[in-house]
Amino acid sequence: MGASLGPALGASLGRVPGLLLATGQVLPISSVHRLARTSTLVRIVMNAEGQVLDMGRKVRLATPAQRRAVFARYATCWIDGCPLPATMCQIDHADNWSTGGLTDLKLLGPACQFHNRDRYQHPERYTRRKEGPDRWAFTYHRLGTARRLRE
């Protein structure tokens, strides 16, 4: 919601103070206070075209722009040796979202349905490694011999 708040908005016009919205309407100050008390802030990072890239912890699912960026970065599932095309994969978090992982583009990648579920049910089977400034890969160890790495 685009808005601006003048120090004496409304009061100088003989009206009740409020928040001037981009639409030209004035939101009453009581509504501004209610929204401030009951709203949740979501940090959003956008690219130059205004597409959402990073959203922190408040949002779990990737945006369409994030999905396109992931598909541009990865050809297949991010588990070594998995041939499933990235476009047929689910978007996965490098750090499990339920334990604090972020929905930030630099921490997202494609995982086929099997590896997406298995990695969270059996984290001891996988090791993670960085493959550049904004790419990750995982090695699957069938016997559960892997050590979980955090970078």
C-alpha positions, 0 to 999 in steps of 0.5 A, a space after each residue: 500500500 503506497 502512502 504518505 503521512 504528513 505531520 498535520 495531514 487532515 488536521 490542517 484541512 479541518 479533518 481527522 488526521 489519517 494516512 494518505 494512500 496512493 489512491 488519494 483516499 485518507 485512512 483514518 488514524 484509528 485504522 492506522 493504529 489497528 493495522 499497526 497493532 495487528 499486522 505482521 511485517 514481511 521483509 521483501 527484497 526485489 530486483 530492478 524489475 520489481 520481482 520479489 526475490 527474498 522474503 525472509 521467514 514470514 513466507 514459506 513458498 517461493 514466488 513465481 519470480 523466485 521459481 523462474 530464477 531457480 530454474 535458470 540456475 539449475 538444470 536438474 534436481 540439486 541432489 547429485 546424480 538425480 536426472 529429473 529436470 528442475 522444471 519438474 521439481 519442487 522448490 526446496 530450502 537449503 536449510 529446512 524452513 521448519 527449523 529456521 530456513 529462509 525463503 531467500 533466492 540464494 537458499 532455494 533450489 529444485 528438489 524432486 519429490 523423493 529427495 525433497 521429502 527424504 532430505 527432511 526425514 533423513 538429514 543424516 543421508 545428505 551433505 551440502 556444499 556450496 557451488 558458487 556464490 548462489 548455488 548449492 548441491 547435495 550429495 546423497 549417501 544411501 547408507 546414512 554415512 553423511 555428516 550434516 554440513 552447515 555453511 
